[in-house]
Amino acid sequence: MPTKNSSLIHYLVLLLSASALFGIIYFTNKWFFISLNFLQARSWLPETVRSFFVESSPQHLVNELFSPIRGIVFITSFFVLVTLLVRDIDWSRLKGMIFPDWRMVFTVFFVLCVLVLPSDIIRMADEYERTSVVLFSKISEIQYSERFLFTALAHTLYFRGGIFFLVFSLLLSIVFIYLLVFWFVNNGINLSWWELLSLCLMTFVSYKFYSPGYPDVLMHIFLLLALVLPLSSVGWLVLFVLSMATHEANIFIWTVLALFFLPKANWAHYTIIAALYVIIRFAGSGFDGIFTFTPRVVNDVTTFDALLNNFHLEITGVFFGFGAGWIMIIMALYGLYKDEKFREVGLISILISVGILMTVLGSDTARLMGWAFPALLFSWRFLAFDTNTLRVRIFQFAKVINLFIPPLYVGLDGIEMPNGFYKLLFGKLFS
């Protein structure tokens, strides 16, 4: 067991590493040159150093100093965070846990690839693909710097652009499915292959296939690791930091989980890290409150305006976020309420509410609703052990019927049927 002093040291190291990781996300070329101008004015710097800064072109300085330093800081901070995570795992408990059979995972993966044919890198994922090529290497304006970790790992591991970035995304999808099964079996639930397939046809899994290249898969892996690994609060907070470095909107789901799963004594640590992220993001924007705290603008239209103009797509997207999984969620909430398990009712309800809130703030409605997938997992766990015959039959019906609900891209910009077997069956219906 770690001592109080060692835990404090771990938290301090975690905070320092989080500062470094968040800092490289928001420390832009602009701030780099502001820092250089500050250093050039320091009389204590050797003349040779100051002259180097003055005589070098901006592009040369970025290529030779900024990008390499950024890469070094990333690798160092990431390594420290992963080390903290590995040290925090209770390995004796982990060895006693049940590990799924990879064969079923790969079987479902390949069946999914037939039903929902993986596409090339499309939509906003194009920007992530380009970032994976230029990151740490040359001057380039990175549009989505706040979603840094996914592309940084792809770049560091040489899955850069084109086919390799696609492969990297699909490999992580396999890991995500494996962790899903890991969560179920260690909660005493043995999934058959068709039940796993039904689960994976819901948006929070299928979107990773028909529109690969988004950072969702990595941040959802971190979320599952927080739910399945035997960790103390240090390891849990490490996963929160890594998740925030992957996508800024994670803070909504993680805050709910922190309230329900993180010990009260550690809520202050969570709040400090979350506040640190917001402060660094605010500073990185050049102290632009409009950029930091207001909804995103796409094609000169705010997400609020798009929502008001396409409210029918909002409702459709929320439904396709879980498909028949909504039946499971509603039945679980009813059963939990009847059993007076109000804590679980509150957890699932708040997660669903947060998911709907994110669809209001964003534009990829079904995709963002799927981010609340822990609510579905907790609902499934309750129904798997439910003794009410009617609810069990409805639960089985929902799993079967979900196999016949085609996974769709539903956003405020429209509905799209992904390529694959489902498109052959339902393509005309949704064209």
C-alpha positions, 0 to 999 in steps of 0.5 A: 500500500502506498504511504501518504507521502508517496501518494502526495509525490505521485499527485505532484508528479501527475500535476506537473506531467499534466501541465506539460502535456496540456501545455504542448497542446496549447503552446502555439507558434504565436506563444513560441515567438512571444517567448523568444522576444522575451528572451532576446530582451534579457541582457544576461543571455550570451550574445551568440544565443541572442544573435542566433534568434535574431538571424534565424528565419521564423520558419527555421526557428519553428523547424529547428527548435519549436517542433522538436522541443514539443516532441520531446516534452510530449514523449517525456510527459506521456512516458511519466504518465504511463509509468504512474498508471502502470505503477498504480495497477494492483497487479495481484488483482489484475492477474485474478481477473478473467481475460476474454478470448481474442478469437471472438473479438476478431470474429465480431470485428471482421463481421462488422467490417462486412456489415459496416464497411470501413471507409477511407479517412473522411470529414474532419478526420482528414485534418487528424490524418494530415496532423499525424504527418506534420506533427513535430516535424515542420511548421504547420497550422494545426486546426484541432490542437486540443485533440492532440494525443491521438495524432501524436501517438500515431505520429510517434508510432509511425502510423502517419497519414493515408493507409497507416493512419487508417490501420492505426484507428482500426487497430485501436477499435479492436482494442476497444472491443476487447476492453468491452468484453473484458468489462462484461466478463469481469462483471460476471456477464458472458456475451455470446458472439451475436450479443457482442455484435448487437452491442457493437452495431450501436453508434459508440462502436460502429462509428469507429468503423464507418468513419475511422480516424477520429480520436473517439476510439482512444478516449473511449479506451481510456474511459474503459480502462478506468472502469475495468482496471484495479486502480487507485485514484492516482491511476484513475486521474492519469487516465482522465489527463490522457483522455482530456489530451485526446478530446476536450469534451471528455470533461462532461462524462469524466465529471459524472464518473468522478462524482460517482466513483472517485473517493470524496477525498480526491475530488479536489485533485480532480477539480484542480486538474480540470481547472488546470486544463481550462486555464491552459486552454484559455491562455493558449487561445491568447486569452480569447474567452469567445474561442474557449467558452462558446460553442463551435462555429461550422461554416459560419453557423453556430451549433445552436443555430444548426440545432434550431434549424434541424431539430428533427435531426437532433431527435433522430441522432439521439435515437440512433446513438443507441438504437434498441439500446434505449429499450435496455436503458429505459427498462433498467431505469424502471427496474432500478427505481422499483428496486430502490437503487436510486444511486444507479438511477441517478448515475444512468440518468445523469450520463444520458443527460450529459450525452444529450447536452453534448449533442446540443453543443456539437453537430455529430448528434448520434456520435456524441450521444454514443459518448454516454455509452457507460450508461448503456453498460450499467443498464445492460449489467442490471438487466443481465442479472434481473429476475423479472421475467418480463424485463428479461424477455424485453431485454432479449428482444432489444438485443435481437432487434438491434441487429436489424437497426442499421447504424447511420451517421446522423448529424445536424448536417444530414443522415448518411448510410455507411457502405456495407451489407446494411447499405445493400438492405436499407440503402434506398430507405435512407438515400 
